[in-house]
Amino acid sequence: MSEQGGASVFSLAGGAAAYSATQALDAVRKYAFGTVMIDPDPRFPDAFAPHAVPRYAYRTYDCVPASDGPCFSDLDLLVTAGLNARIDMTTFARLRSFADRAADHLDAARQMQPDFLRLHRDEIGDDPSPESAGWHLSEAWRQGMATPGLGIARVHKMLHHKRPRLVPLLDNETVKPIRAAADARACGSWQLIYDEIHAHAEYFQTLADEFGKLADGIDDVSLSWLRLYDILVWMKVT
């Protein structure tokens, strides 16, 4: 933790993302509620009136409810496109295969401990105890990473949307500074996320509380600390 212009600043992803509490809330507010204008194609100038649409993925990903129960619905797979994952027929078929193989493991982990931040740190390392919550979580992840053509972004986006308090969120951009910082500390990427959120728990609690006050619309949702971490890093590195 340091100071910037007299305000306390906390850093994430090994220093790649630094914020004061006010800056963090502003970044998450922008991500959730920022808009851009769309206009009709010049070929159809009178087709519709120019209007605002979401700039980022809060509406198209976070605000889309996950299905009930342990199984993944088709929407649970397709919603990853709402967070910029490209999905064609081949990818969708492989996401379905992954989901069917991962569902029981993800649900077993959730039943043991639904909150990633309450797991024991060694459970989210490279060698969790067999049959522990961390082991089942790792197995759900492994099923995705072992599936050809999916990769780190699609795997995390699908699992996180289903269980946003249990699965961290990584994509092809945020993983770069997170993995570099994790390597420097001789730990895994999930452990780095775990450590940094715990180190700045007061900031995350305040941020979650303050965003919860803003997200008061009928279709708004609160955000897990894992998602807040992801947004704060993503907004700095992209």
C-alpha positions as CSV (number, residue, x, y, z in Angstrom):
1,M,0.0,0.0,0.0
2,S,1.3,3.5,-0.9
3,E,0.0,7.0,-1.3
4,Q,-0.9,9.0,-4.4
5,G,-1.8,12.7,-4.0
6,G,-2.3,12.2,-0.3
7,A,-4.7,9.2,-0.8
8,S,-3.9,5.7,0.1
9,V,-3.4,3.5,-2.9
10,F,-3.6,-0.3,-3.2
11,S,-2.0,-2.4,-5.9
12,L,-3.1,-5.5,-7.6
13,A,-1.5,-8.0,-10.1
14,G,1.9,-7.2,-8.7
15,G,1.5,-3.5,-9.2
16,A,0.0,-3.5,-12.7
17,A,-3.2,-2.0,-11.3
18,A,-3.0,0.7,-8.6
19,Y,-6.1,2.5,-7.2
20,S,-7.2,4.7,-4.4
21,A,-10.6,3.8,-3.0
22,T,-12.3,6.6,-5.0
23,Q,-10.6,5.6,-8.2
24,A,-11.5,1.9,-7.7
25,L,-15.2,2.8,-7.3
26,D,-15.1,5.1,-10.3
27,A,-13.5,2.3,-12.4
28,V,-16.2,-0.2,-11.4
29,R,-19.0,2.3,-11.9
30,K,-17.7,3.1,-15.4
31,Y,-17.4,-0.6,-16.2
32,A,-21.0,-1.4,-15.0
33,F,-22.8,1.7,-16.2
34,G,-20.7,3.2,-19.0
35,T,-22.4,3.5,-22.4
36,V,-21.7,4.3,-26.0
37,M,-24.0,5.7,-28.6
38,I,-25.0,3.7,-31.7
39,D,-26.4,5.2,-34.8
40,P,-28.2,3.6,-37.8
41,D,-26.0,2.4,-40.6
42,P,-25.9,5.2,-43.2
43,R,-27.8,3.0,-45.6
44,F,-30.8,3.1,-43.2
45,P,-30.6,6.5,-41.6
46,D,-34.2,6.5,-40.3
47,A,-34.3,2.9,-39.1
48,F,-34.0,3.9,-35.4
49,A,-33.1,6.8,-33.2
50,P,-29.5,7.0,-31.9
51,H,-29.4,5.6,-28.4
52,A,-27.0,4.4,-25.7
53,V,-25.9,0.8,-25.2
54,P,-23.5,-0.8,-22.7
55,R,-19.9,-0.1,-23.2
56,Y,-18.6,-3.0,-21.1
57,A,-19.8,-6.5,-20.1
58,Y,-21.7,-5.9,-16.9
59,R,-25.1,-6.0,-18.6
60,T,-24.3,-8.8,-21.0
61,Y,-22.4,-11.1,-18.6
62,D,-22.8,-10.3,-14.9
63,C,-26.5,-9.4,-15.1
64,V,-27.4,-12.5,-17.0
65,P,-28.5,-15.0,-14.3
66,A,-26.8,-18.4,-14.0
67,S,-29.0,-21.4,-14.2
68,D,-30.2,-23.1,-11.0
69,G,-28.7,-26.4,-9.9
70,P,-25.3,-28.0,-10.7
71,C,-25.7,-28.5,-14.4
72,F,-24.9,-25.9,-17.1
73,S,-27.6,-24.7,-19.4
74,D,-26.9,-23.6,-22.9
75,L,-27.2,-20.0,-21.8
76,D,-24.5,-20.7,-19.2
77,L,-22.2,-21.5,-22.1
78,L,-23.3,-18.8,-24.5
79,V,-23.1,-16.0,-21.9
80,T,-19.3,-16.2,-22.2
81,A,-19.8,-14.3,-25.5
82,G,-21.2,-11.5,-23.4
83,L,-17.6,-11.2,-22.0
84,N,-15.9,-11.1,-25.4
85,A,-15.4,-14.9,-25.8
86,R,-15.7,-15.9,-29.4
87,I,-18.1,-18.8,-29.9
88,D,-18.7,-20.7,-33.1
89,M,-20.3,-24.1,-33.5
90,T,-17.1,-26.0,-32.7
91,T,-16.4,-24.0,-29.6
92,F,-19.9,-24.4,-28.4
93,A,-19.8,-28.1,-28.7
94,R,-16.5,-28.2,-26.8
95,L,-17.9,-25.9,-24.1
96,R,-20.8,-28.3,-23.7
97,S,-18.4,-31.3,-23.4
98,F,-16.4,-29.4,-20.8
99,A,-19.5,-28.3,-18.9
100,D,-20.8,-31.8,-18.6
101,R,-17.5,-33.1,-17.3
102,A,-16.9,-30.2,-14.9
103,A,-20.4,-29.8,-13.4
104,D,-20.2,-32.4,-10.6
105,H,-16.7,-31.2,-9.5
106,L,-17.8,-27.6,-9.4
107,D,-20.9,-28.5,-7.4
108,A,-18.9,-30.7,-5.0
109,A,-16.5,-27.8,-4.4
110,R,-19.4,-25.4,-3.8
111,Q,-21.1,-27.7,-1.3
112,M,-17.9,-27.9,0.7
113,Q,-17.0,-24.2,0.5
114,P,-18.9,-21.8,-1.7
115,D,-16.4,-18.9,-1.2
116,F,-13.0,-19.0,-2.8
117,L,-11.6,-16.6,-0.2
118,R,-12.5,-18.9,2.6
119,L,-10.6,-21.9,1.1
120,H,-7.3,-22.8,2.7
121,R,-4.5,-21.2,0.6
122,D,-2.8,-24.5,-0.1
123,E,-6.1,-25.8,-1.6
124,I,-5.8,-23.5,-4.5
125,G,-2.1,-24.4,-5.2
126,D,-0.7,-27.0,-7.5
127,D,-1.3,-30.0,-5.3
128,P,-4.6,-29.7,-3.3
129,S,-5.5,-32.5,-0.9
130,P,-7.6,-35.2,-2.8
131,E,-11.3,-34.8,-2.5
132,S,-11.0,-31.4,-0.8
133,A,-13.0,-28.4,-2.1
134,G,-9.9,-27.1,-3.7
135,W,-9.2,-30.4,-5.4
136,H,-12.7,-30.5,-6.9
137,L,-12.4,-26.9,-8.0
138,S,-9.0,-27.7,-9.7
139,E,-10.6,-30.7,-11.4
140,A,-13.4,-28.6,-12.8
141,W,-10.8,-26.2,-14.2
142,R,-8.6,-29.0,-15.5
143,Q,-11.5,-30.4,-17.5
144,G,-11.7,-27.1,-19.3
145,M,-8.0,-26.6,-19.8
146,A,-7.7,-30.1,-21.2
147,T,-10.3,-29.4,-23.8
148,P,-8.8,-28.5,-27.2
149,G,-9.6,-25.0,-28.4
150,L,-10.9,-23.5,-25.2
151,G,-8.1,-21.9,-23.3
152,I,-7.8,-19.9,-20.1
153,A,-10.3,-17.1,-21.0
154,R,-13.2,-19.3,-22.0
155,V,-12.7,-21.7,-19.2
156,H,-12.6,-19.1,-16.5
157,K,-15.4,-17.1,-17.9
158,M,-17.8,-20.1,-18.0
159,L,-16.9,-21.3,-14.5
160,H,-16.9,-17.9,-12.9
161,H,-20.3,-17.0,-14.3
162,K,-21.8,-20.1,-12.8
163,R,-20.1,-19.6,-9.4
164,P,-18.9,-16.0,-9.2
165,R,-17.9,-16.3,-5.5
166,L,-16.0,-19.6,-6.0
167,V,-14.1,-19.3,-9.3
168,P,-11.6,-16.4,-10.1
169,L,-11.8,-14.8,-13.4
170,L,-8.8,-14.6,-15.8
171,D,-8.6,-13.7,-19.5
172,N,-5.8,-13.5,-22.0
173,E,-4.9,-9.9,-21.0
174,T,-5.2,-10.0,-17.2
175,V,-3.4,-13.3,-16.9
176,K,-0.2,-11.7,-18.2
177,P,0.6,-9.4,-15.2
178,I,-1.0,-11.8,-12.7
179,R,1.1,-14.8,-13.9
180,A,4.2,-12.6,-13.9
181,A,3.6,-11.5,-10.4
182,A,2.8,-15.0,-9.3
183,D,6.0,-16.3,-10.8
184,A,8.0,-13.7,-9.0
185,R,6.4,-14.8,-5.7
186,A,6.7,-18.5,-6.5
187,C,3.0,-19.1,-6.2
188,G,0.1,-19.9,-8.6
189,S,-2.1,-17.3,-10.2
190,W,-5.1,-18.2,-8.1
191,Q,-3.0,-17.9,-5.0
192,L,-1.8,-14.4,-6.0
193,I,-5.4,-13.3,-6.5
194,Y,-6.3,-14.8,-3.1
195,D,-3.3,-13.1,-1.4
196,E,-3.9,-9.7,-2.9
197,I,-7.6,-9.7,-2.1
198,H,-6.9,-10.7,1.5
199,A,-4.2,-8.1,1.8
200,H,-6.6,-5.4,0.7
201,A,-9.8,-6.8,2.3
202,E,-10.8,-3.5,3.8
203,Y,-10.7,-1.9,0.3
204,F,-12.7,-4.7,-1.2
205,Q,-15.3,-4.7,1.5
206,T,-15.8,-0.9,1.0
207,L,-15.8,-1.2,-2.8
208,A,-18.4,-4.0,-2.7
209,D,-20.6,-2.1,-0.3
210,E,-20.4,1.1,-2.2
211,F,-21.1,-0.5,-5.6
212,G,-24.0,-2.4,-4.0
213,K,-25.6,1.0,-3.3
214,L,-25.2,2.0,-6.9
215,A,-26.5,-1.3,-8.3
216,D,-30.0,-0.7,-7.1
217,G,-31.9,-1.0,-10.4
218,I,-34.3,-3.9,-11.0
219,D,-31.9,-5.7,-13.4
220,D,-28.7,-4.7,-11.5
221,V,-26.6,-7.2,-9.5
222,S,-23.9,-6.9,-6.9
223,L,-20.4,-8.1,-7.8
224,S,-18.3,-10.7,-6.0
225,W,-14.8,-9.6,-4.7
226,L,-13.3,-11.9,-7.3
227,R,-15.2,-10.1,-10.1
228,L,-14.2,-6.7,-8.6
229,Y,-10.6,-7.8,-8.7
230,D,-10.9,-8.8,-12.3
231,I,-12.5,-5.6,-13.4
232,L,-9.9,-3.4,-11.6
233,V,-7.0,-5.3,-13.2
234,W,-8.7,-5.4,-16.7
235,M,-9.5,-1.7,-16.7
236,K,-5.8,-1.0,-16.2
237,V,-4.2,-3.4,-18.6
238,T,-6.5,-3.1,-21.6
